[in-house]
Amino acid sequence: MASKKSAASSAVVYTGGSDGVVMHLPNGPVEFLHGVPVVVSAEDAKSLAAHVDFHPATSATTDPSEEG
């Protein structure tokens, strides 16, 4: 059952100084725009955990109602 949990995805936000970056993660390259949540695999999220410019996305971050 633990293997099912490790297959779960996670939303991550890039908060670094650039407008965006492309990271080459275990499951392939992923583009991160500044402040935009991106869903990645649990393995990729684990790889990003040590980077200070990446943080778990909160439910408030993913709210699309900001347009208006």
C-alpha positions, 0 to 999 in steps of 0.5 A, a space after each residue: 500500500 505504501 507504493 500507491 502513496 508514492 505514486 501520488 502527485 504533488 503541486 509545486 510552485 517556483 518562487 525563485 528570482 527568474 520569470 521561470 525555469 525548466 528543470 530536468 527531473 527524473 520523469 523528464 523536463 518540466 517548465 515552472 513559471 514563477 508563482 504558477 502551481 505545477 503538478 508533478 509526480 511524487 518522485 519529482 517533488 522529492 527531487 525538488 524538496 531540497 531546492 529553496 526556490 520550490 515550495 508545495 502549492 497550497 489550495 489558495 495558490 491554485 484558485 483560478 478565480 483571480 481573473 476578473 
